[in-house]
């Protein structure tokens, strides 16, 4: 089935090349809004309200449990450092998209 095969390749491409943006403690919504302004075809946004919902091995577990608004941008198996401002979020996302983490 050609469509099934292409769907699998698309999912793999999203996993390896797409950005995953995890946001915690964003009460004013500024980080979430900045994340949603990034190209939608190449990113997923997950807002975390409860750290216990994440597995213990997830890199954002400690991020979600800490105070203040923070975002963690991951691409493939690489995550950048947590950021606190919309501008830093966009910079980190662009750096990871180009292959360099900050």
C-alpha positions as a Markdown table, in Angstrom:
| # | Residue | x | y | z |
|---|---|---|---|---|
| 1 | Unk | 0.0 | 0.0 | 0.0 |
| 2 | Unk | 1.7 | 3.2 | -1.2 |
| 3 | Unk | -0.3 | 5.6 | 1.0 |
| 4 | Unk | 0.5 | 3.5 | 4.1 |
| 5 | Unk | 4.2 | 3.5 | 3.3 |
| 6 | Unk | 4.2 | 7.3 | 2.7 |
| 7 | Unk | 2.4 | 7.9 | 6.0 |
| 8 | Unk | 5.1 | 5.9 | 7.8 |
| 9 | Unk | 7.9 | 7.9 | 6.1 |
| 10 | Unk | 6.1 | 11.2 | 6.9 |
| 11 | Unk | 5.8 | 10.2 | 10.6 |
| 12 | Unk | 9.5 | 9.2 | 10.6 |
| 13 | Unk | 10.5 | 12.5 | 9.1 |
| 14 | Unk | 8.4 | 14.4 | 11.7 |
| 15 | Unk | 10.1 | 12.5 | 14.5 |
| 16 | Unk | 13.6 | 13.0 | 13.2 |
| 17 | Unk | 13.5 | 16.5 | 11.6 |
| 18 | Unk | 10.5 | 18.2 | 13.4 |
| 19 | Unk | 10.7 | 20.2 | 16.5 |
| 20 | Unk | 9.0 | 19.3 | 19.8 |
| 21 | Unk | 8.4 | 22.3 | 22.0 |
| 22 | Unk | 7.5 | 21.6 | 25.6 |
| 23 | Unk | 6.2 | 24.5 | 27.7 |
| 24 | Unk | 5.7 | 24.6 | 31.4 |
| 25 | Unk | 4.4 | 27.3 | 33.8 |
| 26 | Unk | 3.3 | 29.6 | 31.0 |
| 27 | Unk | 0.5 | 31.4 | 32.9 |
| 28 | Unk | 0.5 | 34.5 | 30.6 |
| 29 | Unk | 0.7 | 32.4 | 27.4 |
| 30 | Unk | 3.6 | 34.3 | 25.8 |
| 31 | Unk | 5.8 | 31.2 | 25.3 |
| 32 | Unk | 2.9 | 29.2 | 24.0 |
| 33 | Unk | 2.0 | 32.0 | 21.5 |
| 34 | Unk | 5.6 | 32.3 | 20.3 |
| 35 | Unk | 5.8 | 28.5 | 19.8 |
| 36 | Unk | 2.6 | 28.6 | 17.8 |
| 37 | Unk | 4.1 | 31.2 | 15.5 |
| 38 | Unk | 6.8 | 28.9 | 14.3 |
| 39 | Unk | 6.2 | 27.0 | 11.1 |
| 40 | Unk | 3.4 | 24.5 | 11.9 |
| 41 | Unk | 4.5 | 21.8 | 9.5 |
| 42 | Unk | 7.8 | 21.4 | 11.3 |
| 43 | Unk | 6.8 | 21.5 | 15.0 |
| 44 | Unk | 4.6 | 20.2 | 17.7 |
| 45 | Unk | 3.7 | 22.2 | 20.9 |
| 46 | Unk | 2.9 | 20.5 | 24.2 |
| 47 | Unk | 1.9 | 22.6 | 27.2 |
| 48 | Unk | 2.6 | 20.8 | 30.5 |
| 49 | Unk | 0.5 | 21.8 | 33.5 |
| 50 | Unk | 1.2 | 18.7 | 35.6 |
| 51 | Unk | 4.7 | 17.3 | 35.9 |
| 52 | Unk | 3.4 | 14.0 | 37.1 |
| 53 | Unk | 1.9 | 13.4 | 33.7 |
| 54 | Unk | 5.4 | 12.9 | 32.2 |
| 55 | Unk | 7.4 | 9.7 | 32.5 |
| 56 | Unk | 10.4 | 9.9 | 34.9 |
| 57 | Unk | 12.8 | 9.6 | 32.0 |
| 58 | Unk | 11.4 | 12.5 | 30.0 |
| 59 | Unk | 13.8 | 15.5 | 29.7 |
| 60 | Unk | 11.1 | 17.9 | 30.6 |
| 61 | Unk | 10.1 | 16.3 | 33.9 |
| 62 | Unk | 12.3 | 18.5 | 36.0 |
| 63 | Unk | 11.4 | 21.5 | 33.8 |
| 64 | Unk | 7.7 | 21.1 | 34.4 |
| 65 | Unk | 8.2 | 20.7 | 38.2 |
| 66 | Unk | 10.2 | 24.0 | 38.5 |
| 67 | Unk | 8.7 | 27.4 | 39.0 |
| 68 | Unk | 8.3 | 30.0 | 36.3 |
| 69 | Unk | 7.6 | 29.8 | 32.6 |
| 70 | Unk | 10.1 | 27.8 | 30.6 |
| 71 | Unk | 10.2 | 26.1 | 27.2 |
| 72 | Unk | 12.3 | 23.2 | 26.1 |
| 73 | Unk | 12.9 | 22.8 | 22.3 |
| 74 | Unk | 13.9 | 19.3 | 21.1 |
| 75 | Unk | 14.8 | 18.0 | 17.6 |
| 76 | Unk | 15.2 | 14.3 | 17.1 |
| 77 | Unk | 17.2 | 13.1 | 20.2 |
| 78 | Unk | 18.7 | 16.6 | 20.9 |
| 79 | Unk | 17.2 | 19.2 | 23.3 |
| 80 | Unk | 18.4 | 22.8 | 23.7 |
| 81 | Unk | 18.6 | 24.5 | 27.1 |
| 82 | Unk | 15.4 | 25.7 | 28.7 |
| 83 | Unk | 14.5 | 29.2 | 27.6 |
| 84 | Unk | 12.3 | 31.8 | 29.3 |
| 85 | Unk | 11.5 | 34.4 | 26.7 |
| 86 | Unk | 9.7 | 34.3 | 23.3 |
| 87 | Unk | 12.8 | 35.6 | 21.5 |
| 88 | Unk | 15.0 | 33.0 | 23.0 |
| 89 | Unk | 12.5 | 30.3 | 22.1 |
| 90 | Unk | 12.5 | 31.4 | 18.4 |
| 91 | Unk | 16.4 | 31.5 | 18.4 |
| 92 | Unk | 16.6 | 28.1 | 20.0 |
| 93 | Unk | 14.1 | 26.6 | 17.6 |
| 94 | Unk | 16.0 | 28.1 | 14.6 |
| 95 | Unk | 19.3 | 26.8 | 15.9 |
| 96 | Unk | 18.0 | 23.3 | 16.3 |
| 97 | Unk | 16.3 | 23.3 | 12.9 |
| 98 | Unk | 19.7 | 24.2 | 11.4 |
| 99 | Unk | 21.4 | 21.4 | 13.4 |
| 100 | Unk | 23.0 | 23.4 | 16.2 |
| 101 | Unk | 21.7 | 23.3 | 19.8 |
| 102 | Unk | 22.0 | 26.1 | 22.3 |
